[in-house]
Amino acid sequence: MKKEEVYDKVADKFVLGENISQKASFVVSGSADGDIVALSLALSPNMKDKGRYVEVPAREYAPIEQACVILSSSKHKETARQFLSFFKTPAVADVLRNYGFEVQAGSAK
């Protein structure tokens, strides 16, 4: 917003939320006129018909990398491994892409 020189024009209208889901609910409920939310939320069934969205170009921000881990303290390691294997399938990669996530080549193997 600063790069596009709009931050100072709108900074006094910002409403803070506990998390990104709460901020999205402000928009859905009408408590806020707009927001910057994750693309996955903008594309979600709760929000996709509530208005319109514009993607912030990926070159405008550092990537937000997500990870999935199995904790060494897990009491259900085999179930966790099965879930992780499922999560790496091409079908899950397709779902993630449908919600705006970029999936690295080879990560769905």
BELGI-V168481 format. One record per pair of residues at least 6 apart in sequence whose C-alpha atoms are under 7 Angstrom apart, sorted by the first residue. I is the first residue (numbers start at 1). J is the second residue. D is the distance in Angstrom with one decimal. If there is no record, write none. Layout:
i: [I:I]
j: [J:J]
d: [D:D]
//
This chain:
i: [1:17:20:24:26:27:27:27:28:28:39:39:40:40:41:42:42:43:44:70:88:88:88:89:89:90:93:93:97]
j: [7:23:37:37:32:33:34:35:47:50:99:100:99:100:47:48:53:99:99:80:107:108:109:108:109:108:103:108:103]
d: [4.9:5.3:6.2:6.5:5.3:6.0:5.8:6.9:6.6:6.6:6.8:5.6:4.5:5.4:6.8:5.7:6.9:5.7:7.0:6.3:6.4:4.0:5.5:5.0:6.1:5.5:6.4:6.2:6.8]
//
